[in-house]
Amino acid sequence: MNVPRNRAIGATGVLAAAALTLSACGSTPAASTTANDKSAATATSAADLGGMDALVAAAKKEGTLNAIALPRDWANYGAVIDGFTKKYGIKVQDENPTGASQDEITAVTSRKGQSNAPDVLDLGSQFALSGAQQGLFAPYKVASYDQIPAAQKDSNADWYNDYGGYISIGCDARRVRECPKTFADLTKPEYRGQVSLNGDPTKSGAAFGAVYAASMANGGSYVEIQPGLDFFAKLKRIGNFNPAFATPTSIEKGQTPITIDWDYLNVGYSDAFKNKGVDWQVNVPTDGLYAQYYSQAINANAPHPAAARLWEEYLYSNDGQNLFLKGYARPVLMDAMEVNGSLDAVAAGKLPAVSGSPAFPTEDQLATAKKTVAEKWAQTVS
């Protein structure tokens, strides 16, 4: 079952202190090179090293990949890590699996030049953007780079999205007579006291996304999130909003029978609870479409630069992308793989239907929306 990562909105790094205690250990190994003396640390593609065979050989020589903040039960990362190790024989050291994006950035900046620095990063979009602006990432184009939609990658290849999902409405059909399919449905009187979020929108990425999606459903935009706040104020006023944070336990006990959350988490609950008396159904609301994807980046000072680049090649291969899909996350290459016939159709068939393509707010729009929510959420539901 997927369990939400600690991806706090505007986090300052709750676990940063723990990360810093490890920052004084070791020094960076000698720069990795291929048989023809080409440096992996400066390679912007496998071709720069002489091709995939040369990259694989250099990565195997390094033998280790330093990852950070990758829970095994999030987006099927356990299978991804195991698949990479099985294929290449490279050990993946995954530090602080429940860490946040800010913890990853802190580890990069505080451990520069040290052997325990992260090689690769899996980040929320705003952290990918800011990290690139700080020059923390190494540009690298995976073999499938050109197939990644333009809106989901950096033009310099400093980062690119890997997987994500849409805000969705999950519902226990054994406790709710008719499950809601839109934000407008959530205002119906039969849902009194039943509509929950999985956290505080000032801290939780999924809960913040729910407010953003509600805004889109009620005439708002990426710049103007106030209609989303007004929507939840209305749910509170009419008695439909349930202030209890939705968790796997609260869902199983029937305490939060309707939950607004990422679709890959909600679909994961469907599997997890099917033998526990919960018929968890999931719909992506047609009136409030909002998606968020996570981004990959390579540390510009990665202690294992060849392994870091090979990891990215694996994630964006058919195998890696389909493994994300089996964890109910939508791989960034999903459309391209569907066209070329490499998509796992069975796994794709388990996802809720979506009408339209994802769009994404700019960093400035996101910052404005977060500021508004931070200032007004408490009074919205008080």
C-alpha positions as CSV (number, residue, x, y, z in Angstrom):
1,M,0.0,0.0,0.0
2,N,1.3,3.4,-0.9
3,V,1.9,5.7,2.2
4,P,2.3,9.4,1.7
5,R,5.8,10.8,1.7
6,N,6.8,13.6,3.9
7,R,6.5,16.2,1.1
8,A,5.6,19.3,3.1
9,I,4.5,22.5,1.3
10,G,7.2,25.2,1.9
11,A,9.0,22.8,4.3
12,T,12.2,24.0,5.9
13,G,13.4,20.4,6.4
14,V,12.0,18.8,9.6
15,L,14.7,16.1,9.2
16,A,17.5,18.4,8.1
17,A,19.2,18.3,11.5
18,A,19.4,14.5,11.3
19,A,20.8,14.8,7.8
20,L,23.4,17.2,8.9
21,T,24.7,14.9,11.6
22,L,25.9,12.6,8.8
23,S,27.5,15.4,6.7
24,A,31.0,15.2,8.0
25,C,31.6,11.6,6.9
26,G,34.0,10.6,4.2
27,S,35.3,12.3,1.1
28,T,34.3,12.0,-2.6
29,P,35.9,9.1,-4.5
30,A,38.0,9.7,-7.5
31,A,36.1,10.9,-10.5
32,S,34.7,7.9,-12.4
33,T,36.0,7.4,-16.0
34,T,35.3,5.0,-18.8
35,A,37.8,2.8,-20.5
36,N,38.6,5.6,-23.0
37,D,39.2,8.0,-20.1
38,K,36.0,10.0,-20.5
39,S,34.6,11.4,-17.3
40,A,31.2,10.4,-16.1
41,A,31.0,13.6,-14.0
42,T,30.7,15.8,-17.1
43,A,28.8,13.5,-19.4
44,T,25.5,15.1,-20.6
45,S,24.4,11.8,-22.3
46,A,25.5,8.2,-22.5
47,A,27.0,9.0,-25.9
48,D,29.5,11.3,-24.2
49,L,31.0,8.2,-22.5
50,G,31.0,6.1,-25.6
51,G,27.5,4.6,-25.3
52,M,25.4,2.7,-22.9
53,D,27.9,-0.2,-22.6
54,A,30.6,2.1,-21.5
55,L,28.2,3.8,-19.0
56,V,27.2,0.5,-17.6
57,A,30.8,-0.6,-17.1
58,A,31.7,2.7,-15.4
59,A,28.7,2.4,-13.1
60,K,29.4,-1.2,-12.2
61,K,33.0,-0.1,-11.3
62,E,31.6,2.4,-8.9
63,G,29.3,-0.3,-7.5
64,T,27.1,2.0,-5.4
65,L,24.4,4.6,-5.8
66,N,23.5,7.0,-3.0
67,A,19.8,7.7,-3.0
68,I,17.7,9.6,-0.5
69,A,14.1,10.0,0.5
70,L,12.7,7.0,-1.5
71,P,10.2,5.0,0.5
72,R,9.9,1.5,-0.8
73,D,6.1,1.6,-0.7
74,W,5.8,4.9,-2.6
75,A,5.2,4.7,-6.3
76,N,6.6,1.1,-6.2
77,Y,10.1,2.4,-5.5
78,G,11.0,-0.9,-3.7
79,A,10.6,-2.8,-6.9
80,V,12.4,0.0,-8.8
81,I,15.4,-0.2,-6.5
82,D,15.4,-4.0,-6.6
83,G,15.1,-4.1,-10.4
84,F,18.1,-1.7,-10.8
85,T,20.3,-3.8,-8.5
86,K,19.3,-7.0,-10.1
87,K,20.0,-5.8,-13.6
88,Y,23.3,-4.0,-12.9
89,G,24.6,-5.4,-9.6
90,I,24.8,-1.9,-8.1
91,K,23.9,-1.5,-4.5
92,V,21.4,1.3,-3.8
93,Q,21.9,3.0,-0.4
94,D,18.6,4.7,0.3
95,E,19.1,7.2,3.2
96,N,16.2,8.7,5.1
97,P,13.3,7.1,3.2
98,T,10.7,9.3,4.8
99,G,12.5,12.5,4.2
100,A,11.2,15.6,2.4
101,S,12.5,17.4,-0.7
102,Q,14.1,20.1,1.4
103,D,16.1,17.4,3.2
104,E,17.4,16.2,-0.1
105,I,18.5,19.7,-1.0
106,T,20.1,20.2,2.4
107,A,22.1,17.0,2.0
108,V,23.4,18.1,-1.4
109,T,24.5,21.5,-0.2
110,S,25.9,20.4,3.2
111,R,27.8,17.4,1.9
112,K,29.5,18.8,-1.2
113,G,32.7,16.9,-1.9
114,Q,31.8,14.1,0.5
115,S,31.3,10.4,-0.3
116,N,27.9,10.2,1.4
117,A,26.3,13.0,-0.6
118,P,23.3,12.0,-2.6
119,D,23.9,11.0,-6.2
120,V,20.4,11.4,-7.4
121,L,17.3,13.3,-6.2
122,D,13.5,12.8,-6.5
123,L,12.0,16.2,-5.8
124,G,8.8,18.1,-5.7
125,S,8.6,20.4,-8.7
126,Q,9.2,23.7,-6.8
127,F,12.4,22.2,-5.3
128,A,13.6,21.0,-8.8
129,L,13.1,24.5,-10.1
130,S,14.9,26.2,-7.3
131,G,17.7,23.7,-7.2
132,A,18.4,24.2,-10.9
133,Q,18.5,28.0,-10.3
134,Q,21.1,27.4,-7.6
135,G,23.3,25.3,-10.0
136,L,23.0,22.2,-7.9
137,F,22.2,19.7,-10.7
138,A,24.2,18.2,-13.5
139,P,22.5,18.4,-16.9
140,Y,22.0,14.9,-18.4
141,K,19.8,13.7,-21.2
142,V,18.5,10.2,-20.9
143,A,17.9,8.2,-24.1
144,S,14.2,9.0,-24.0
145,Y,14.6,12.7,-23.1
146,D,13.1,13.9,-26.4
147,Q,9.9,11.9,-25.6
148,I,9.3,13.7,-22.3
149,P,6.7,16.4,-22.8
150,A,8.3,19.8,-23.1
151,A,6.3,21.1,-20.1
152,Q,7.7,18.4,-17.9
153,K,11.4,18.9,-18.4
154,D,14.1,21.6,-18.1
155,S,15.3,22.8,-21.4
156,N,18.9,22.3,-20.2
157,A,18.1,18.8,-18.9
158,D,18.9,19.8,-15.3
159,W,15.7,18.0,-14.2
160,Y,12.7,16.2,-15.7
161,N,9.5,14.8,-14.3
162,D,9.4,11.1,-13.7
163,Y,5.9,10.2,-12.3
164,G,2.9,11.8,-10.8
165,G,-0.8,11.9,-10.5
166,Y,-4.0,13.8,-10.3
167,I,-6.1,15.0,-7.4
168,S,-8.9,12.5,-7.0
169,I,-11.9,11.7,-4.8
170,G,-11.8,8.4,-3.0
171,C,-14.9,6.9,-1.5
172,D,-16.0,3.9,0.5
173,A,-19.0,2.6,-1.5
174,R,-20.1,0.4,1.3
175,R,-20.6,3.4,3.6
176,V,-21.6,6.0,1.0
177,R,-24.7,5.3,-1.2
178,E,-23.4,7.1,-4.3
179,C,-19.8,8.1,-4.5
180,P,-19.1,11.8,-5.6
181,K,-17.4,12.3,-9.0
182,T,-16.9,16.1,-9.0
183,F,-16.2,18.9,-6.5
184,A,-19.8,20.1,-7.1
185,D,-21.0,16.7,-5.9
186,L,-19.2,17.2,-2.6
187,T,-21.7,19.9,-1.6
188,K,-24.6,17.5,-1.6
189,P,-26.4,17.2,1.8
190,E,-25.9,13.4,1.9
191,Y,-22.2,13.9,2.4
192,R,-22.5,15.7,5.7
193,G,-19.4,15.2,7.9
194,Q,-17.7,12.9,5.3
195,V,-15.3,14.9,3.2
196,S,-11.7,14.9,4.4
197,L,-8.2,15.8,3.3
198,N,-5.1,13.9,4.1
199,G,-3.4,16.8,5.9
200,D,-3.2,20.5,6.4
201,P,-2.9,22.4,3.1
202,T,-0.3,24.6,4.6
203,K,1.9,21.6,5.1
204,S,0.7,18.7,3.0
205,G,1.2,18.7,-0.8
206,A,-1.8,16.5,-1.4
207,A,-4.1,18.7,0.7
208,F,-2.7,21.9,-1.0
209,G,-3.4,20.2,-4.3
210,A,-7.0,19.6,-3.3
211,V,-7.5,23.3,-2.6
212,Y,-5.9,24.2,-6.0
213,A,-8.1,21.7,-7.8
214,A,-11.2,23.0,-6.0
215,S,-10.2,26.5,-7.1
216,M,-10.0,25.3,-10.8
217,A,-13.5,23.7,-10.3
218,N,-15.0,27.0,-9.1
219,G,-13.7,29.6,-11.5
220,G,-10.2,30.1,-10.1
221,S,-6.8,29.7,-11.8
222,Y,-3.2,28.9,-10.9
223,V,-2.9,32.6,-10.0
224,E,-6.1,32.9,-8.1
225,I,-6.7,30.1,-5.5
226,Q,-9.2,32.0,-3.4
227,P,-12.2,30.2,-5.0
228,G,-10.7,26.9,-3.6
229,L,-10.6,28.4,-0.1
230,D,-14.1,29.6,-0.5
231,F,-15.2,26.1,-1.6
232,F,-13.8,24.5,1.6
233,A,-15.3,27.3,3.7
234,K,-18.7,26.4,2.1
235,L,-18.1,22.7,2.9
236,K,-17.4,23.7,6.5
237,R,-20.5,25.9,6.7
238,I,-22.9,23.3,5.4
239,G,-21.3,20.6,7.6
240,N,-19.8,18.4,4.9
241,F,-16.2,19.1,5.8
242,N,-14.6,16.6,8.2
243,P,-11.5,18.1,9.9
244,A,-10.0,14.7,10.7
245,F,-6.9,14.0,8.5
246,A,-7.5,10.9,6.4
247,T,-5.1,8.1,7.0
248,P,-5.2,4.4,6.0
249,T,-6.4,3.6,9.6
250,S,-9.2,6.3,9.5
251,I,-10.3,5.0,6.1
252,E,-10.4,1.4,7.2
253,K,-12.4,2.3,10.3
254,G,-14.9,4.3,8.3
255,Q,-14.0,7.6,10.0
256,T,-13.1,9.4,6.7
257,P,-15.3,7.8,4.0
258,I,-14.6,10.4,1.4
259,T,-11.0,11.5,0.9
260,I,-9.5,14.0,-1.5
261,D,-6.0,12.8,-2.3
262,W,-3.6,11.9,-5.2
263,D,-5.0,9.2,-7.4
264,Y,-2.0,6.9,-7.0
265,L,-2.6,6.9,-3.2
266,N,-6.3,6.5,-3.5
267,V,-6.0,3.6,-6.0
268,G,-3.4,2.0,-3.7
269,Y,-6.1,2.0,-0.9
270,S,-8.5,0.2,-3.2
271,D,-6.1,-2.8,-3.4
272,A,-5.1,-2.6,0.3
273,F,-8.6,-2.6,1.7
274,K,-10.4,-4.9,-0.7
275,N,-10.3,-7.8,1.8
276,K,-11.0,-5.5,4.8
277,G,-14.6,-4.6,4.2
278,V,-13.8,-1.4,2.3
279,D,-15.0,-0.9,-1.3
280,W,-12.8,2.1,-2.1
281,Q,-13.7,3.7,-5.4
282,V,-11.7,6.5,-7.0
283,N,-12.7,9.3,-9.4
284,V,-10.6,12.1,-10.9
285,P,-13.1,15.1,-10.7
286,T,-13.9,16.4,-14.2
287,D,-14.5,19.9,-12.9
288,G,-11.2,20.4,-11.1
289,L,-8.3,18.8,-12.9
290,Y,-4.9,19.3,-11.1
291,A,-1.8,17.2,-11.5
292,Q,1.5,17.1,-9.8
293,Y,4.6,15.2,-10.9
294,Y,7.9,14.6,-9.1
295,S,11.2,15.4,-10.8
296,Q,14.5,13.6,-11.1
297,A,17.9,15.4,-10.9
298,I,21.5,14.4,-10.6
299,N,23.7,16.0,-8.0
300,A,26.3,18.1,-9.8
301,N,28.9,16.8,-7.4
302,A,27.6,13.2,-7.3
303,P,30.2,10.9,-5.7
304,H,29.1,8.1,-8.1
305,P,28.4,10.0,-11.3
306,A,28.3,7.0,-13.6
307,A,25.8,5.1,-11.4
308,A,23.8,8.3,-11.1
309,R,23.4,8.6,-14.8
310,L,22.7,4.9,-15.2
311,W,20.0,5.2,-12.6
312,E,18.3,7.9,-14.6
313,E,18.5,5.7,-17.8
314,Y,16.8,2.9,-15.9
315,L,14.0,5.1,-14.5
316,Y,13.2,6.4,-18.0
317,S,13.4,3.0,-19.7
318,N,10.3,1.0,-20.4
319,D,11.1,-1.2,-17.4
320,G,11.4,1.7,-15.0
321,Q,8.4,3.6,-16.2
322,N,6.2,0.5,-16.1
323,L,7.3,-0.2,-12.5
324,F,6.1,3.3,-11.5
325,L,2.9,2.5,-13.2
326,K,2.5,-0.7,-11.2
327,G,2.6,1.5,-8.1
328,Y,-0.4,3.4,-9.6
329,A,1.8,6.5,-10.4
330,R,1.5,7.8,-13.9
331,P,4.9,7.7,-15.6
332,V,5.9,10.8,-17.5
333,L,6.4,8.7,-20.7
334,M,3.0,7.1,-20.5
335,D,1.6,8.6,-23.7
336,A,4.7,7.8,-25.7
337,M,4.7,4.2,-24.4
338,E,1.1,3.8,-25.2
339,V,1.8,4.8,-28.8
340,N,4.8,2.5,-29.2
341,G,3.1,-0.4,-27.5
342,S,5.4,-0.7,-24.5
343,L,3.0,0.4,-21.8
344,D,1.8,-2.2,-19.3
345,A,-1.9,-2.2,-20.3
346,V,-3.0,-4.1,-17.2
347,A,-1.5,-1.7,-14.8
348,A,-2.7,1.3,-16.8
349,G,-6.2,-0.1,-16.8
350,K,-6.3,0.2,-13.0
351,L,-6.0,4.0,-13.0
352,P,-9.1,6.2,-12.9
353,A,-10.0,7.9,-16.2
354,V,-8.7,11.4,-16.9
355,S,-10.1,13.8,-19.5
356,G,-7.4,16.2,-20.7
357,S,-3.7,16.7,-20.3
358,P,-1.9,18.0,-17.2
359,A,-1.0,21.6,-17.0
360,F,1.3,23.1,-14.3
361,P,1.6,26.4,-12.4
362,T,4.7,28.4,-12.8
363,E,7.0,28.8,-9.7
364,D,5.7,32.3,-9.2
365,Q,2.0,31.2,-9.4
366,L,2.7,28.4,-7.0
367,A,4.4,30.7,-4.5
368,T,1.5,33.1,-4.6
369,A,-1.0,30.3,-4.1
370,K,1.0,28.9,-1.2
371,K,1.2,32.3,0.5
372,T,-2.6,32.8,0.2
373,V,-3.3,29.4,1.6
374,A,-0.8,29.8,4.5
375,E,-2.4,33.1,5.4
376,K,-6.1,32.1,5.1
377,W,-6.5,28.3,5.6
378,A,-7.0,28.4,9.4
379,Q,-9.8,31.0,9.2
380,T,-11.3,29.2,6.2
381,V,-12.2,26.1,8.3
382,S,-12.5,27.7,11.7
